[in-house]
Amino acid sequence: MLKILHTADWHLGHRFHGLSRQYEHDAFLSWLLVQIEQTQADVVIIAGDIFDSANPPASAQSVFYDFLVKARKCSETLDIVIIGGNHDSASRLDAPSQLLQSLGIRMIGGLTFLSNGSVDWSRLLIPLTDKKGMIKAICGAMPFIRNADLAQVKADKEDDLNDTLIQGVSERYQQLFEQMQFYKTELQLDDSIGQILTGHCYMVGTELSELSERRILGGNQHALPADIFNEKIDYVALGHLHKAQKVSSTPQETCIRYSGSPIPLSFTERNYKHQICAISLTTNSILEGEDKKEKNCVNVQKIIIPRAVEIKCVPERGYIKLTELEAQLTACFVDKEHFKSDAPEKIDHQMTYPLLEIKIELEKPEPDLRQQIELMLDDLAVRLLKISTYYPGKGEALADKKQQIRLEELHPEDVFQKCYQRNFEHKAPDKMMGLFHQLLESVEESE
C-alpha cells in the first residue's frame, strides 16, 4: 500500500483586502504536519500555486521552506512532490530543485527543454516509495503548462486556436505517459506499480470561484477534457480550483481530483469545505478466466481542514438595510471581552477575529457609510474587510454609481470589463477576454 496526501493552492503571501493571511497559513501547515504523522503518509503532493504571486515576499518563502524541513523530520522516508502553478514563477521554484532533490524533495517549477528542443522528461519522472523503500508507484509530475511549452502548431482558422491549444496540452500528457512506461521498463517494474499524474489546469465538468480563479490555458476560456489523461492512470492530483471536487465528466476509471485550497481566498469561498485528499493505493489480484492479473485500487478519504479564522458575510444572502444592520451584527458576533480563541498565548488574539463582508441596501449614497458601520462594530470581536452596496432603484452596485471603492476590492478582470462596458455598453466578448487573460498571465510571470 502507498499512502499519499494531496494538497494544492496554498497561495502563501496572499493578502485578503490588504490583510495578511500568514496566521492562517501557519495554522494550516502545523495541522498538515500532524496529518503526515497520523496518516503515516509515504508521499505528499503539492499541486501548484504554492505562492500567491511570481515574486512572493521573503516571509512567504521562509514559511514554505520551513515547512519542507519540518515535513522531512516527520518522516525521513517521506517523498515530497511539488509542481508550479500559474501563480508561481517556474524559474524561482526550479532554482533550488537540485538541492532539494538531495533531501528527497522533488520540485518541478515548469517544463524545461533540451538543446534539441525536446522536453526534459527525466525531471518529471519520480519513483514513489513506501516506508521500506520499495517503489509502489511512478509519478509523472506535470507542472502548469504555459503557451511557450506547447508545440507550435498553426490553426487552419482562427476559431480553431482553442482546439489547437487543448490538443497541445493533450499531446504533452500523452508524451509524459509514454515516458512513464519507458521508465517503468528501465526500472524493471511490473504492471502492479501504480501510476500517478499531477496537473495545474481547468477541467471540464468542474466548479470555479469566478472572483479568485481564472480559466487558464494560454488565456483562453475553454476547459480541458478529462480524456487528456490516459485511462491506465490510477490518480490525477490537480491544482488550480479552490473548491475541492472530483472531475465529474471522467469517462474512464481514473480518479481525477482537485484537493482545493486550504483556506478561503475570497468571500465567495467562505462555505467551501476546505480539505486535503488522503489516497491509499493498493494492488489486488483478480482472475480473468484462467489468468491472474494485478489491479490497482484507489481509495480517497477527505480530511477537513479546521478553520483558524472564520469568514462571515452579513447578511448571508442578499442585502440588509442600514437601519437593521446593528441588531444583526450584535446577534452574529460576541463582544471582545467574551471572545474565545484557540491561538497560542504569544499570538495576538485579534488575529483570530472573524473576517467580515457587509452587504448594504441603500436608497441614496452615504458618504460616511464606513464610519457608521465601524462605530457599530467598535466593541465586537470582528474585523471588517469589505462593504458591498446595492441600490434597489436600478439594481446597480455602488461602483456603478461612481462611488468610492477601494482598489484592492477590484480584480484586474473587473476593471477591464468596466472600462469596456463604459465605452461599448456590453460585456467584452470571450475572444477578447481570452487575449486579456493571456496578457495578464504574461505580466504576472514577468513579475
N, C-alpha and C positions, 0 to 999 in steps of 0.2 A: 504493500500500500504506500502511496505517496500523498502527503498532506500539503496542500497549497493554500495560502492566504492571498486573495486577490483584492487589491485596493487601487484607487486612482484619483486623479483630480484634487490633489491636496491644495494647490494654489497658495503655497507658502508665500508670505509677503502681501497677501490680499488686504486691501483696505475697504471697509464697508461704509460708504458715505463718509469717508475720511477717518474712520475708526480702525485701528489695528486689530487684527484677528489673532495675534500671537498667543494670547492666553488660551483661546480655544484650540489652536493647533498644538500647543504644548500638552493640553489635556488629552487630545486625541492620540498623540504619539506615545504618551505614557501608557494610555489604555491599550494601544496596539502592542506594545512590548509585553504587556501582561498576556494578551491573547496568543502571542507567539509561544510563550511558555506553556500556557494552559492547554492549547490545542496540539502541542508537540509538533509544530509545523516544520516541514522539511524545506519549504520554499515560500518566499514572499515575492509576489509580482506587483510592481507599481506601474500602472499602465498610462503614464503620461501626465502632463500638466503638473509636474512637481512644484513648479513656481508659477506665480501669477503673471509674471512678465519675463521677457527675454533678458532683462537686466535687473534681477532681483536685489533687494537690499542685503547688506552683509549679514544682518540679523537672521534673515530667512535662510541664507546659505549655511550659517552656523547651526541653526536648528536641524536642518536636513542632515548634515554630516555627523552631527552629534547623535542623531537617531541611528544612523548606519553603524556607528561604533557600538552603541548600546545593543542593537539588534544582534550583532555578531557575538557579543558577550553572552547573550541569552542562549545561544547555541552555536558552538564552533563549527558545526556541520551545516548550518543554515545556508541555503542558496538564495541570493537576492538578485532579482532581475528587474531592471529599471529601463523604461523607454522614454524618449522625449515625446512631448505633446505639442500642439500648435501654439501654446503659450510659452513653451520653453525655447531657449536658444540651443540648437543642436550642438554647436561648437563648444558652448560653455559646459554642457554635460559630457561631451566626448573628451574634453581636455584631461581630466583625471582618470579616464577609464582604465588605462593600463595599470596604474597604481591600485585602483580599487579591485581590479581583477585578481591581483595577488592576495587580496583579502577575502576572496570568494564572492565578490560583488560584481555583477556584470551590468554596466550602464551603457546603453545604446542611445545616443542623442539623436542621431539621424543616419541616413544611408550615406556610406562613403563609396568612392569609386576607384577602381584600379586604373593603371596607366592605359590599359586597352579600352577603357570606357565601360567595362562591366562592373556590376555591383560587387563589393567585397562581402560575399555571403558568409564567409567564415566567422565574421564578427557577430553574426546573428544566430549562430547555431550553438545552443547551450545545453549540455547534459544536466539533467536534474537528478539528484541522488537522494537516497533515504539516509537515515541515521547511521547505517552501516557502510555508507559509501557506495552502495550499489546503484547503478543507473536504472531509474524506473521510467524516465520519460525524456524526450527531446523537446526543447522549446525553440521555436522559430520566433525570435524577438524582433518583430517588425515595429519600428517607430512610426511616428506621424509621417506620412508621405506627402511631400511638397511637389508643386508643379515641376520643379527642376529635377526631381527624382524619377520622373516618368520618361519613357522612351518618346522621342519626338516623332509623333505621327500626325500628319496633316489631315484634317477632316475634309471630306468632299464638299460639305455645306457647312455654313456657319451654325446651323441648328444641330449639326451632328457633333459639335465640340464637346458637349457634356457627356455624350455616349463614349466619345474617344477618351476622355479623362477617366471615366469609370472602367473602360477596357484596360487602360494603362495600369490602374491600381490592381485590377484583377490579374493581369499578367505578372505583376511583381509578386503577388501572393502565390501564384502558380509556380513561379520560379523558385520561391523560397521553399515551397512544399517539396519540389523535386530535389533541392539541395538537402533537405532533411532526410530524404530517402537515401541519397548517396552517403550522407554522414552516418546513418544507421548501418549501412553496409560496411563502411570503413571501420566502424567500431565493432562489427560482427554482432549486431543486436538483432533479436528476432522480432516477430510481429506483436509480441506481448508488451513491448515497450510503448508507453503512451506517447501521444503527440499533442503538444500544446502550441497555440499561436497567441501572439499579442497584437494589438492594434489600437490606434487612436483615430477614430473616424465617426461619421454619422451614418447610421444604418436605416434601411427601410423598415417600417413597422415599429418605430420607437417614438417615445415622447420626450420632447425637449422643452427647456425653460427658455422662452424667447428673450427674456431680459438679461440672461447671463451666459448664454451659449450661442454659438453660431453654427450654421450648417457649413461644414468645411469639406472642401475638395477642390483645390485650385480656385476657391472663391465662388464656385457655382452653387446653385440652390438644390441640387439633387442628392438623394441618399444612395448609399451603396447597397446593392442586393446581397442577400446572405450567401448566395451561391458563389461568391468570390472565394470562399473558403472550401477546400477540398472536403468531401464527406467523410474521409478517413481521419480527420482531425477530431480529437476527443473533446477539447475545450478551447474556446477562444476568449481570452481575457481582454476586454475592451475598456478604453477610457474615452472621455470627452463629454458624454451626457452625465449630468449631475444627479439625475434620478436613477436609482438602482433598478434594473429591469432586464428581462430576458428579451432577446430579439424574437419577436412574435412570428415573423414570416419565415422562420427557418424551415426549409423543405426536407432537410436531412436530419439525422440523429445527432449531429454535432450540437453541443451545448454552447451557445454564444451569449455572453452576458456582459452587461455594464455593472461594475460594482457601485458606481455613483460616487459623489464627493463625500468626504467625512463630515462636513459642516454645510449649512445653507449659505449660498453665496449671493442670494437675493431674497427679498421678502416673499417672492412667489414660491420659493423653495422651503418655506418655513414648515410645511406639513409633510415634507418628504420623510420617509423612514430611512435615514442615512445608515449605511451598513458596510460591512466587508463580507466577501464571499469566502467561505471555507470549503475547499474542494477536496474530496477524497477520491483518488484514482486507484481502482483495484482491478486485478486481472482474474477473470473467471474462465474455467474450462467449459466448453459447450460441445455437444455432439451434433454433427451434421451428417446424417446417415451413419456410415461406419468410421468417419473421420472425426478426430478430436481436435478442436481449434480453440485458440485463446481469444477472448473478447474483453476489451477494457470497459469497465463500468464507471460512470462519473456520478458522484453524489454531491449535491451542492447544499450547504447549510448557510442560512443568512444569519449573521451576528449583528444585532442592532447596536449602533454606537450611541452611548449616553450623551445627552446634550450638556455641555459645560455652561452654556449661556442660552437662555430661551429667547426666541424671536417672536414677537407679537404684532398683531395688526388690530387696531380698534377703529371701526368695528371689524369683525372677522370677514364679513361680506358687505358690499355696498358702501354707503357713506352715512355719516352721522351729522346731525345739526349741531352747531356750536353751542346752543343753549342746553343740549343734552349731554355734552361731552364730559363735563366734570363729574357728573354722577356715574357715568360709565367707567371713567378712569379709576375712581375710588373703589368701584366694585371689582375691578380687574387686578389691581395692584395693592400690595401692602405698603405701609409706611416704612421708612428707612430703619427705624428702631426695631421693628419686628421682622425684618428680612433675614432669612437664614441662608447661609452659604456653605457649600462643601469645600470651598477653596482653602488651601493651607493658610495658616496664620500669617505667613510672610507676604501673602498676596493681598493687595487692596481689594476688599470685598465689593467695592463699587464696580470693579471689572466684571463681576458676575451678575450685575443687574440686567434684567431683560432689555433687549433692544426693541425699539418701538417705531412703527409707522402708524400715523393717524390720518384717516381719510375723512375730510370735512366737506359737507354740503353747504355752500354759501349762496346767499341771494345777491350779494354785492361784494366787491373787493374789501378786504380787511387789512389795511396797511400794517397793523401791529399784531397780526394773527399769531405769529410765533411767540411773541412776548406774552400774549394772553394764555396760550397753551402752556408755556414753560412755567407760568405762575401757578396753574392748576397742578402741575407735576412737582412743584417745589419740594414737597415733603414725602413724595412717593419714591420707592426704590425702582426706578426705571430710567432708561436713557433714550431720549427722543432723537431719532436719526432722520426721519423723513416725514414731511407733511404733504399729502396729496389733496387737491381740491377739485370740486366739481360744481358747476353752475347748472342747475336744472332747466334754466330758461332755454338754452340751446344745446345742452348736453356737451359743453366744451370744458376741457380741463383748464386749470389755472394757466398753464403755459400758452394755451391758445388765446387767452385773454391778455397776453403780453404782460403778465405779472412777473415779478422777480422769481427766478428759480435758481437753485444752487447748481453750479456747473457739474459737481460730482454726481448729481442725480441723473445726468444725461449720458447715454451710451452714444458713441460716435454714429451708430446707425440711426438713432433717434434724430440727431442733429441733421444728418444728411437728408432724411425723409422730410423733416420740417422745412428745410430750405427748398427742396424740390417742390413740395406741395404749395409753398408760398408763391412760387413762380408759375406753376402749371395746374394747380388746383386738383391734382390727383396723385396717388402714390407712384413712386418710381417703379418702372417695370422690373420684372425678375432679372432680365438680362443685365440691366444697368446695376441692380443691386449685387449681382454676381461679380461684376467688374469692381464695384466698390469694396466688396469683401476681399477680393484678391489684392487690391491696393492696400487695404488696411493690414492684411496679413504680412505683406512685404515690408511695410513701415514698422510693424511690431518686431519682425525678425531683425531688421537693421538696427533696432534699439538694443 
